[in-house]
Amino acid sequence: MGLKGITIETPPQAEAHINAADDRAIWEAVIGMDGVVNVGQKLKATLISNNLLRVYDGALVVGGAVGRIPFGEYEDITINNGTQNQLRNDLVVAQIEANGAIENMKLHYIQGVPGEVAKDPDYTAGNVYEGETLRQYPLYRVKLNGLNVEAVEPLFEVLPNLGKVKDEVGELNRKLILYEWETTVKPFASINPGNKLTFTVRKIGRVCTGNILWVGSVSGTNATLTDFTIPEPFRPIKTEYYSASLISSGKVFGSSRLDISNLGKVTYATDQEGFVERYVSFSYIGNDITPDEMYLVDNL
């Protein structure tokens, strides 16, 4: 194809010039993912009978193309009869048909081939941005065992939202909020009394940073601290190891190693059991779990 120039989205002229492909290119760049949008019933599917699947309201984005079933409405999908003593997988797909300036998206049913082993039928994963005219995006797998539908399996992701849904913090924004968990233990029941330890961890997304302030003596050269457990959202994805110098009156007396485990426990190994100060700063990748609101930091 030859050079046609750049299509300007907001020109001064009044005549129509923006087609579906222009709009789709923008949304593909902004969203960059395919899936169901977190609105309405999110295209929930309910099996009405062995021959009828009902898909409720919601919206989806596929290759930048946006389609939806309006709020309060639904679309029924007819399931063809199964075969006695045979297994079969069918697919319900969102189908985009691109034809120049006009594009169409609809739900489409693809029947599989019955047999002793159920296999998904083929579908067309065309790239409409690059000029292909058909794109099918699987939404549900309908599994038939003989004449009966035994399962309807969703195949799509629900895309995280940026803003608010029903006055709640959007999922993407929520991952960028600063959270903090802190505990102070004094004295330790699990080791010598007279100790004080403050464990603080802050989390943005999956990145956790924090510090341990520990002053006191220990009754052995290694043990696991049982007085507290780090909440799951703030735990590392694997055990992390950190070194600390043992300080007293401004002098170094030895060293300790502190292990922070993915089970939320801290274990120490040291060459000094005496009363000293241990200070550790750490950072690690935490679990992909968003903390509850109780951990939200408002004034940092």
Backbone hydrogen bonds, N-H to C=O, Kabsch-Sander energy under -0.5 kcal/mol:
donor,donor_aa,acceptor,acceptor_aa,energy
8,I,6,I,-0.6
9,E,7,T,-0.5
19,N,17,H,-0.5
20,A,101,A,-1.6
22,D,19,N,-0.6
23,D,19,N,-1.6
24,R,20,A,-2.7
25,A,21,A,-2.0
26,I,22,D,-1.4
27,W,23,D,-2.0
28,E,24,R,-2.4
29,A,25,A,-1.7
30,V,26,I,-2.3
31,I,27,W,-2.9
32,G,27,W,-0.7
32,G,28,E,-0.9
35,G,61,V,-2.4
36,V,157,E,-2.6
37,V,59,A,-2.6
38,N,159,L,-0.5
39,V,37,V,-2.3
41,Q,57,D,-0.6
42,K,39,V,-1.8
43,L,57,D,-1.8
44,K,41,Q,-1.0
44,K,57,D,-0.5
46,T,54,R,-2.8
48,I,46,T,-0.7
48,I,52,L,-2.1
49,S,52,L,-1.8
52,L,49,S,-1.3
53,L,77,I,-2.7
54,R,46,T,-2.9
55,V,75,E,-3.0
56,Y,44,K,-3.0
56,Y,54,R,-0.5
57,D,73,E,-0.8
58,G,69,I,-1.9
59,A,37,V,-0.5
60,L,67,G,-2.5
61,V,35,G,-2.8
62,V,65,A,-2.5
65,A,62,V,-2.2
67,G,60,L,-2.2
69,I,58,G,-2.6
73,E,70,P,-2.1
75,E,55,V,-2.6
77,I,53,L,-3.4
79,I,51,N,-1.7
80,N,78,T,-0.6
83,T,146,G,-0.6
86,Q,83,T,-2.0
87,L,115,G,-3.2
88,R,144,L,-2.2
89,N,119,K,-0.7
90,D,142,V,-2.7
91,L,110,I,-2.6
92,V,140,Y,-2.6
93,V,91,L,-0.5
93,V,108,H,-3.0
94,A,137,Y,-2.8
95,Q,93,V,-0.6
95,Q,106,K,-3.5
96,I,94,A,-0.5
96,I,135,R,-3.3
97,E,95,Q,-0.5
97,E,104,N,-3.1
98,A,96,I,-0.6
98,A,133,T,-2.3
99,N,102,I,-2.2
102,I,99,N,-1.6
104,N,97,E,-2.1
106,K,95,Q,-1.9
108,H,93,V,-2.9
110,I,91,L,-3.1
111,Q,109,Y,-0.5
115,G,87,L,-2.1
125,A,123,Y,-0.7
126,G,134,L,-0.6
128,V,126,G,-0.9
130,E,127,N,-0.6
131,G,128,V,-1.3
132,E,127,N,-1.9
135,R,96,I,-2.0
136,Q,124,T,-3.0
137,Y,94,A,-2.5
139,L,92,V,-3.2
140,Y,92,V,-1.9
141,R,153,E,-2.6
142,V,90,D,-2.7
142,V,140,Y,-0.5
143,K,141,R,-0.6
143,K,151,A,-2.8
144,L,88,R,-3.3
144,L,142,V,-0.6
145,N,148,N,-3.1
146,G,86,Q,-3.3
146,G,144,L,-0.5
148,N,145,N,-1.6
150,E,143,K,-2.5
150,E,148,N,-0.7
151,A,143,K,-1.2
153,E,141,R,-2.9
155,L,139,L,-2.8
156,F,139,L,-0.6
159,L,36,V,-2.9
159,L,157,E,-0.7
165,V,168,E,-1.1
168,E,165,V,-1.1
172,L,161,N,-2.8
173,N,162,L,-0.5
174,R,170,G,-2.9
175,K,171,E,-1.5
176,L,172,L,-0.6
176,L,173,N,-1.1
177,I,174,R,-1.0
179,Y,177,I,-0.5
179,Y,203,K,-2.3
180,E,295,Y,-3.0
181,W,201,V,-2.7
183,T,199,F,-2.2
185,V,197,L,-3.0
188,F,192,N,-0.7
195,N,192,N,-0.7
196,K,215,V,-2.2
197,L,185,V,-2.1
198,T,213,L,-2.5
199,F,183,T,-2.7
199,F,197,L,-0.5
200,T,198,T,-0.5
200,T,211,N,-2.4
201,V,181,W,-2.6
202,R,209,T,-3.6
203,K,179,Y,-2.5
204,I,207,V,-2.2
205,G,175,K,-1.6
207,V,204,I,-2.2
208,C,206,R,-0.6
208,C,284,Y,-2.8
209,T,202,R,-2.3
210,G,282,F,-2.1
211,N,200,T,-1.8
212,I,280,V,-2.9
213,L,198,T,-2.4
214,W,212,I,-0.6
214,W,278,R,-2.7
215,V,196,K,-2.5
216,G,276,V,-2.6
218,V,273,E,-1.9
223,A,268,Y,-1.4
225,L,266,V,-3.0
226,T,224,T,-0.6
230,I,264,G,-2.5
234,F,231,P,-1.7
235,R,232,E,-1.5
237,I,285,I,-1.9
240,E,260,I,-2.7
242,Y,258,L,-2.3
244,A,256,S,-2.5
246,L,254,G,-2.6
247,I,245,S,-0.6
247,I,277,E,-2.2
248,S,251,K,-2.2
251,K,248,S,-1.6
253,F,246,L,-3.0
254,G,246,L,-0.7
256,S,244,A,-2.7
257,R,269,A,-3.0
258,L,242,Y,-3.1
259,D,267,T,-3.4
260,I,240,E,-2.7
261,S,259,D,-0.6
261,S,265,K,-2.9
264,G,261,S,-1.7
266,V,225,L,-0.6
267,T,259,D,-2.2
268,Y,223,A,-2.6
269,A,257,R,-1.9
270,T,221,T,-2.9
271,D,255,S,-1.6
276,V,216,G,-1.9
276,V,274,G,-0.8
277,E,247,I,-2.7
278,R,214,W,-3.4
280,V,212,I,-2.3
282,F,210,G,-2.5
284,Y,208,C,-2.3
286,G,206,R,-3.9
286,G,284,Y,-0.6
287,N,235,R,-1.4
289,I,287,N,-1.8
295,Y,292,D,-1.9
296,L,293,E,-2.0
297,V,178,L,-1.9
298,D,296,L,-0.6
